[in-house]
C-alpha cells in the first residue's frame, strides 16, 4: 500500500535506518530484498498494533475498576501476535 511504498522510497533515498535501536530485530524472511522485507515487517507489525489498540480502546473507556481494566488490557496485548511480556 501507500505506507509501504513511502517507507521503501525513504529507505532508498536516504539509506537511513527505519527502526530505532530499541526496536531493531531480524524480521522473518517474507521477501528476498532486505529493505522490502524490513518495510513489510514494519507495516505488518503496525497493523497488528492498530488491531490491538482498537480492542483496548473500549476497555480503556470503560468504567470497570482499574485492576480489572489492567488485567483485561494485559490479556488483550499478550494474545496479540508478536506481543509478549515486554509490551
Protein Blocks (a to p, Z undefined) as FASTA:
>chain_A
ZZlmmmmmmmmmnopafbdfklgccdddfbfblklmmmmmmmmmmmmmmmmmmmmmmmmm
pccdfklmmmmmmmmmmmpghiafkZZ
